[in-house]
Amino acid sequence: MNRFLSFADSRMSAALERLGRQAEALDFFDEITLFTEHDLSAEFTSRMGRYLTPSCRGFGYWSWKPWVIHHVLQEMEEGDRILYLDAGCHINANGTERFREYVNMLDRDSRGMLVFTNGQPEYKWTKGDIFRHFGVSQEDGHITHTQQIAGGHVFLKKNPLTESLIRDWLHVFYDHLHLADNTPSASPNLPGFVENRYDQSIFSILCKLRGITTLDGSETLCGKLGTALLVSIPGQTGHGNPTGREKGMAGKMQAAPSFFQKKRIRNPVKLPHSEQPGCTTFPNGAI
């Protein structure tokens, strides 16, 4: 089975529904599962609910991201595929050939997971407490001084390794929230540190420690032409309103035959909710 996942708070429900329709048009996914804050489990909201507000960065430091992936993994069989995208993405049908290449790469990958670098060195965007928590020292340059892994697009197959990675990602929020929020690091940050990247910093370290296959993130940048999988507007996650610069960049994307693009939609609409708590699921052909 092939599942497509995304999440947005209800302010961005129009973007979520639009992305679901674009995913359906690929005729690849058996189910398209779209989450809003109303679909999160009672256990998750009891732990994280105080942070799930528009005033909190990432609507709860993006803690919902590992939850939605973990939640759906529990419903799937070993070997099933999941593609998670942030709700700010657009899917461009002109890039489907590149998508097929990624499917083939995933099926051949020994760890069953593909992720993208983001062009920025890890040490600038991951605080010292995270490195210390995962036993990473300054001498581990293959982790600290390599590109950070982006958290907005994750392609994986269900297996014990991917399940454990996503579970560990989620449990950092449950058990060590200070690693994911704005708490200043008690451990020294590495020289050149700018800011912690919340869920992404944790995800990046977990992927590197497990040797997850990384793909060149340059093709995810706005304006990348050719057959790229993804074109992104920097800073877009599907929350809030676009700046003038972002609108201009979004316009440039129209000529790019990439597979995914990022752009914000401002007019929310109410999504239908399934009777089953935890997700809004559209079988292929139902959107």
N, C-alpha and C positions, 0 to 999 in steps of 0.2 A: 504494500500500500504506500502511496505517496501523499503526504499531508503538507499543506501550506498553513503557516501560522503568522499572525501579527497581533499587535495590541495598540490601542490608543485610548486615552481617556475620552469621555463623552463629548468634550469640546471638539474633538477631531474625528468624530464618527463618520463624517462625509469622506475624509481621506481613507479611513479604514474600509468603508464599503467600496470605494473606487478601486482600492488595491485588490480587494477580493474579486471584483469583476475582471480586473486585468489578469489575475492569477487563473481564473476560470477559463479565460480566452486561450490560455496555453494548451488546454486539453491534455494536461499531464497529471494533475492532482486528482486523487480520488475524493478527497475532502479538503475543504477550505475552512479553517477554523479561526474566527476573529473574536478577540477578547476586548471587553471594556472593563472599567473598574467594577461594574456591577456583576461581573462573572467570576471574580476572584473568590477563592474558597474561604470558608469561615476561619479555618486554621491560619491561612495566610493573613487575612485582614486582622485577626486577633493579635498577630505578631507585628504587623507592619502598618496597620490602619492609620495610626497617628501621622504617618509620613505620606500617606496617599492623598495629597492635596495639591492644588495648583501652585501653592506657594512654596512647595518643596521641590527642589531641582530634580528634574526627571520624573516628576510625579511619584516620589518615593525613592529617589536615587536609582531609578531603573530596576528596582528590586523585583518588579513584576516580570521582567524578561526571563530570568532563569525559572521562575515559577511556571509560566505558561508552557515553556518547552518541557520542563519536567512533568507537568501535569499530563500533557499529551503523550509523552513517552510511556507513561504507565498504561495507556490504552492500546499501545501498538505491539506488534509482534517483532521479534528479532529480525533484523534485516530490512525493516520498513524504513522509508526515507522521510525526513522532515526538512523543509526549507523554512527558516524563520527570516522575516524581513521587518525592519522598523517601518512604521506606518507612513513615514515621509517618503518612502520609495515609490517610484513609478516603474511599471513593467513595460518594456518596449518590445513589441513582437518582432522588430527587425533584428533583434539579437538572439533569436531562438537557436541558431546554429551554435553559438558560443555556449548557451545553456546546455545543449545536448553534450557538448564536450565536457562540461562540468559534471554531468550525470555519469558519464563514462569514467571520469577521473575518480569520482566518489566510489563507484562500484569496484574499482581496482585498488583503492587505497586500503592499506593494511589496518589502519586505525578507524576508518569509516567516518572521517570528518574533514571538511574543507573550510578554511577561514581565510580572511584577507588581512594583509598588513595595512597600516594607515599612513605610512610615510614618516612617522614621528618616532624618535628614539624612546624606548621604554623609560629610561631614567628621568626624563623630563615630565612624565605624566603619571608616574606611580610613586606614591609616598613610601618613605622608609619603613613604616610599620608593616606594609604589605610584603615587602621583600623579606623582612625579618620573620613574619608569620610563616612564610613558605620556605624558610631556610635558604634564601638567596643572598649571597654576599656580593660585595662590590667586585670581587674577583670573577664572578660568574658573568663575564661580559657577553656570553652567548644569549643571556636573558636580559641583562640590564642595558646593554648597548646595541641591541637589535631593535628593529621596528616593532612598535606596539601593534597588537592585533585588534582589529575593529570588532565591536560587539553588535553591530547593526544588521549583519547578514551572516547567517550560520546555516550550513548545509551538512547534514549528518545522517547516518544510518544508526538505528538502534542496535547497540551491542553493549556488553558490560563496561567497556572503557568509556563510551560516550555517556552512558547513564551515570557512571560515577563522577564524571567531570561536571555534568549539569547539576547533579545533586550537591557536589561540593561547592559549586558556585552559589547555589541557593542558600546553603547552610552558613555561608559566610554572613549573609544578611541576618539570618536567625540568631547566630551565636557570636558574631564578631562585627557588629554593625559599624563600629568605629573605623574599620578598614574601608568601608564603602561610603561613609558620609564625610562631612566637612571637619571632623575632629582633627586638630593639628597632630602631626606624627610625633610620638614620643621618641622614636628612633630617628637618627639623623637622616635627612633626605640627601640623595646624591647630588653632587655639584651640578648645577644647571636645572634643578627641579623647578617646574613652573606651577603645576596644579595636579591634584589627583583626578583621575577620570572615572571614579565611582565603579560601577559594574564592569566597565571595560577594562580597567586596570586589573581587576581580579581575574576576569575571564582570560585576559592575555597571559598572565602568569600561569594559570592552570593549563592553558593550551601548550605553552612552551615546555612546562615540566613534563607533559605527557607526549611531547614530540608530534603534536598535531601538524598536519600538512598545511603550510601557509602559501597563499598565492599572492602575486604582486598586486598590491593595492592601487598602483598607479592607474589601472584601467577603471577604477571606481571614481576617478576624479571628473568633475564637470568639464566638458569640452573634449574629453578623450574620444577620438573618432575610431572608426574601424568596427570590429565585431565584439567590443567589450561587453562583459556581463552586466556591469553596473556603473551608472554615473551618479555621483552624489554631489549635493550642495553642502559644503562644510557646515557643520553645526546643526544640520537638520535631523530631527528625530520624530517629527509628527506632532509636536506640541507648540502651540502659540502661533503668532502671526508672522508672515514673511517680511523681511526688511527689503528696502529698495534694491540693495545689492543682490539679495537672494532672488528677487523677481527677475532681475536682469540676467542672472546666471541661468535661471530656469528657462528663459526664452532662448538662450544659446543652446540648450539641450535638445531642442526640437530637431536639429539637424544631425544629432549623434545617433547612429544605429546601434546603440548599446542595449543591453537586455533590461536592466533596471535603471530607473532615474529617480531623483528625489525632488519633490516639490510639495509645497503645503497647500491645502485646500481650506478655505476660510468659512464655508457655509455648512455647518454640521446638519446631519439628518439623523433621525432616530433609526437605529438598527433593530431588526427583529431579534427576539431572544428565544432560544430553544427552551423547551420545558426542562431539559437536563441542566442543572446548575454547573457552572464552570466554563461554559463555552457557547458561542454562537456558531453552529456548524452548518455549512451549506454543502450537501453532496454535489458532486460535479453536475452541472446543468441546472442547478436550482437558483442561481443568482440572476 
